[in-house]
């Protein structure tokens, strides 16, 4: 196997040059004659001299340049900086090729990540502007109508003020949810862990949800009469998760549909399922369902007055408990959201 280490290459080259010198001496000896003692002096001298010259050349003009490339490629990486002190017995060129390829891969990964982040920022800012534009334009229209004469009309003024108030509340809800999810993403909030009965909490939320959306006529129930199931979590945050999932099943479910909540005790966790028999979600949308402002249908959150941040907040809450939340869905069959919580 051929060696690629510089020292070996220099030594091999010097020996070859010495052999060539010896051959030339024999040739000269045969033609014109030559002192035989020169055969023992000149070839070894040429070998040693060529070795020193090549070694100096490689060390001065190649080895040092490669070390400089290491410094440029691995700037700021203390672990890799220590690898710069390579010796002439190492495979410098091979190491340089490997390091360069590794550096190129890392830079490509960084570029890809930056492009994804830039795309996400563009989508987020566009969605945020779109979400805020709808209530702002509504408020602007109602106020303009009132200023142009509607304020004196008792049949109009109160109705338009109520609509403007509703649009203001929706805009405030968007900003409040956005502030909350921002705090979650930078870990600027604390969980207040307590032991509580998940079944009782779910029952209270079901009663509240049905009172909140009686016109939808969606029947929300637990699969059976469960005994108390205790978990250890932030009760307020988990209440927020359950409320969001249950209200989503009502808002986007079919008329006179059904929402069923189930609990499955596992080894160290409790799995909670919220299932509906609504229109379902296409497979292409499932992977992005928990993104901020992502819409399965471009108008559905807007028509219901949601902020478009509910599922993203649910994901952050569950993950802050070091647990997981997932969704599975079939179009025209329904959707099931599942999340885990540690047993209490």
FIFILO-445908 format. One record per residue (C-alpha): residue number from 1; chain; x, y, z. Coordinates in steps of 0.2 Angstrom, whole numbers, m for minus. Layout:
BEGIN
  num  cadena      X      Y      Z
  NUM       A      X      Y      Z
...
This chain:
BEGIN
  num  cadena      X      Y      Z
    1       A      0      0      0
    2       A      7     17     m5
    3       A     10     29      9
    4       A      4     47      8
    5       A     14     53     23
    6       A     26     67     18
    7       A     41     60     27
    8       A     39     44     18
    9       A     37     52      1
   10       A     52     63      4
   11       A     63     48     10
   12       A     57     38     m5
   13       A     61     52    m17
   14       A     78     54    m10
   15       A     82     36    m11
   16       A     77     35    m29
   17       A     87     51    m33
   18       A    102     42    m24
   19       A    100     26    m35
   20       A     99     37    m51
   21       A    115     45    m46
   22       A    123     28    m43
   23       A    117     23    m60
   24       A    124     38    m68
   25       A    141     35    m60
   26       A    142     18    m66
   27       A    138     25    m84
   28       A    152     38    m82
   29       A    163     24    m75
   30       A    160     13    m90
   31       A    163     27   m103
   32       A    178     38    m96
   33       A    183     29    m80
   34       A    180     35    m63
   35       A    188     34    m45
   36       A    179     19    m37
   37       A    178     28    m20
   38       A    166     41    m27
   39       A    153     27    m28
   40       A    153     26     m9
   41       A    153     45     m7
   42       A    142     54    m20
   43       A    126     43    m20
   44       A    124     44     m1
   45       A    128     63     m1
   46       A    115     66    m15
   47       A    102     56     m5
   48       A    105     65     11
   49       A    106     82      3
   50       A     90     79     m7
   51       A     81     73      8
   52       A     86     89     18
   53       A     81    100      3
   54       A     64     92      0
   55       A     61     91     19
   56       A     64    110     20
   57       A     53    114      5
   58       A     38    103     11
   59       A     40    110     29
   60       A     42    128     24
   61       A     30    130      9
   62       A     17    116     10
   63       A     16    110     28
   64       A     15    127     35
   65       A      2    132     22
   66       A     m9    117     26
   67       A     m8    122     45
   68       A    m14    139     40
   69       A    m29    131     31
   70       A    m33    122     47
   71       A    m33    138     57
   72       A    m45    146     44
   73       A    m56    131     43
   74       A    m57    127     61
   75       A    m57    145     68
   76       A    m64    146     85
   77       A    m65    127     88
   78       A    m53    124    102
   79       A    m53    105    100
   80       A    m49    106     82
   81       A    m36    119     85
   82       A    m25    107     94
   83       A    m25     96     79
   84       A    m15    109     70
   85       A      1    103     77
   86       A      2     89     65
   87       A     20     81     62
   88       A     28     76     46
   89       A     25     58     50
   90       A      6     61     48
   91       A     m5     60     32
   92       A     m6     79     30
   93       A    m15     79     13
   94       A    m27     65     18
   95       A    m31     75     35
   96       A    m33     91     25
   97       A    m45     83     13
   98       A    m55     75     27
   99       A    m56     91     37
  100       A    m60    102     21
  101       A    m74     90     17
  102       A    m81     90     35
  103       A    m80    109     35
  104       A    m89    110     19
  105       A   m103     99     25
  106       A   m105    109     41
  107       A   m106    125     31
  108       A   m119    117     20
  109       A   m129    112     35
  110       A   m128    129     42
  111       A   m133    137     25
  112       A   m148    125     24
  113       A   m153    129     42
  114       A   m152    148     39
  115       A   m162    146     23
  116       A   m176    137     33
  117       A   m175    150     47
  118       A   m177    164     34
  119       A   m191    155     26
  120       A   m200    153     42
  121       A   m197    171     47
  122       A   m205    177     30
  123       A   m220    165     33
  124       A   m222    170     51
  125       A   m222    189     47
  126       A   m233    187     33
  127       A   m246    176     43
  128       A   m245    188     58
  129       A   m248    203     46
  130       A   m263    194     39
  131       A   m270    189     56
  132       A   m269    207     62
  133       A   m275    215     46
  134       A   m292    206     47
  135       A   m298    213     64
  136       A   m289    230     61
  137       A   m299    233     45
  138       A   m315    227     53
  139       A   m312    240     67
  140       A   m308    253     54
  141       A   m323    250     44
  142       A   m335    250     59
  143       A   m328    266     66
  144       A   m329    275     49
  145       A   m347    270     47
  146       A   m351    277     64
  147       A   m342    293     60
  148       A   m351    295     44
  149       A   m368    295     52
  150       A   m371    278     60
  151       A   m367    285     78
  152       A   m384    294     78
  153       A   m393    279     72
  154       A   m398    268     87
  155       A   m401    253     77
  156       A   m383    254     70
  157       A   m372    262     83
  158       A   m373    248     96
  159       A   m372    234     84
  160       A   m356    241     76
  161       A   m348    245     92
  162       A   m351    227     98
  163       A   m343    221     82
  164       A   m328    233     84
  165       A   m326    227    102
  166       A   m326    209     96
  167       A   m313    213     83
  168       A   m302    222     97
  169       A   m304    207    108
  170       A   m298    195     94
  171       A   m283    206     91
  172       A   m279    207    109
  173       A   m280    188    110
  174       A   m268    186     95
  175       A   m255    197    104
  176       A   m258    189    121
  177       A   m255    171    113
  178       A   m240    178    103
  179       A   m232    185    119
  180       A   m236    168    128
  181       A   m228    157    115
  182       A   m213    169    113
  183       A   m210    167    132
  184       A   m211    148    130
  185       A   m199    148    116
  186       A   m185    157    127
  187       A   m190    148    143
  188       A   m196    164    152
  189       A   m209    156    162
  190       A   m210    143    176
  191       A   m221    128    178
  192       A   m230    126    194
  193       A   m231    107    196
  194       A   m244    100    207
  195       A   m253     83    209
  196       A   m271     84    202
  197       A   m285     73    196
  198       A   m285     74    177
  199       A   m302     66    175
  200       A   m310     80    186
  201       A   m301     93    176
  202       A   m307     86    160
  203       A   m325     85    166
  204       A   m325    103    171
  205       A   m318    109    154
  206       A   m331     98    145
  207       A   m345    107    154
  208       A   m338    124    151
  209       A   m335    120    132
  210       A   m352    115    129
  211       A   m359    131    137
  212       A   m347    141    127
  213       A   m352    134    110
  214       A   m370    127    112
  215       A   m375    131     94
  216       A   m363    118     87
  217       A   m372    104     95
  218       A   m357     94     96
  219       A   m358     80    110
  220       A   m342     80    120
  221       A   m340     66    132
  222       A   m327     54    141
  223       A   m327     37    134
  224       A   m333     30    151
  225       A   m334     35    169
  226       A   m316     35    174
  227       A   m310     33    192
  228       A   m298     48    197
  229       A   m282     48    188
  230       A   m268     58    196
  231       A   m254     67    186
  232       A   m241     78    191
  233       A   m240     94    180
  234       A   m245    112    179
  235       A   m263    112    181
  236       A   m267    129    173
  237       A   m256    124    158
  238       A   m264    107    155
  239       A   m281    115    157
  240       A   m276    127    143
  241       A   m271    112    132
  242       A   m287    102    135
  243       A   m298    117    132
  244       A   m289    121    116
  245       A   m291    103    109
  246       A   m309    101    115
  247       A   m314    118    107
  248       A   m305    114     91
  249       A   m315     98     90
  250       A   m331    108     92
  251       A   m326    123     81
  252       A   m320    112     66
  253       A   m331     97     69
  254       A   m347     93     60
  255       A   m364     98     66
  256       A   m371     86     79
  257       A   m354     77     79
  258       A   m345     68     93
  259       A   m329     72    103
  260       A   m323     58    114
  261       A   m309     59    127
  262       A   m300     43    133
  263       A   m286     40    146
  264       A   m273     26    145
  265       A   m262     22    160
  266       A   m245     17    154
  267       A   m229     13    163
  268       A   m225     30    170
  269       A   m236     41    160
  270       A   m255     44    157
  271       A   m259     45    138
  272       A   m274     57    134
  273       A   m284     56    118
  274       A   m296     69    111
  275       A   m305     62     96
  276       A   m318     69     84
  277       A   m327     63     69
  278       A   m325     79     60
  279       A   m319     82     42
  280       A   m301     76     46
  281       A   m284     83     41
  282       A   m275     78     25
  283       A   m258     69     27
  284       A   m248     83     19
  285       A   m254     95     33
  286       A   m250     84     48
  287       A   m232     88     49
  288       A   m235    107     50
  289       A   m250    107     61
  290       A   m242    113     76
  291       A   m233    128     68
  292       A   m238    145     72
  293       A   m252    152     61
  294       A   m252    137     50
  295       A   m269    134     42
  296       A   m276    117     35
  297       A   m289    129     27
  298       A   m285    147     24
  299       A   m301    153     32
  300       A   m306    141     45
  301       A   m297    149     60
  302       A   m302    167     55
  303       A   m320    162     53
  304       A   m320    155     71
  305       A   m310    170     78
  306       A   m295    159     84
  307       A   m278    166     85
  308       A   m270    152     75
  309       A   m257    149     89
  310       A   m267    137    100
  311       A   m259    121     94
  312       A   m242    128     94
  313       A   m245    134    112
  314       A   m251    116    116
  315       A   m235    108    109
  316       A   m224    120    119
  317       A   m233    117    135
  318       A   m232     98    133
  319       A   m214     98    128
  320       A   m210    109    143
  321       A   m216     95    154
  322       A   m204     83    144
  323       A   m218     74    136
  324       A   m225     73    118
  325       A   m240     77    109
  326       A   m245     69     92
  327       A   m260     69     80
  328       A   m266     56     68
  329       A   m281     60     56
  330       A   m290     53     41
  331       A   m300     64     29
  332       A   m319     62     31
  333       A   m316     51     46
  334       A   m309     62     60
  335       A   m294     67     70
  336       A   m286     61     86
  337       A   m274     72     97
  338       A   m264     62    109
  339       A   m252     69    123
  340       A   m244     61    138
  341       A   m242     67    156
  342       A   m231     60    170
  343       A   m241     50    183
  344       A   m244     59    200
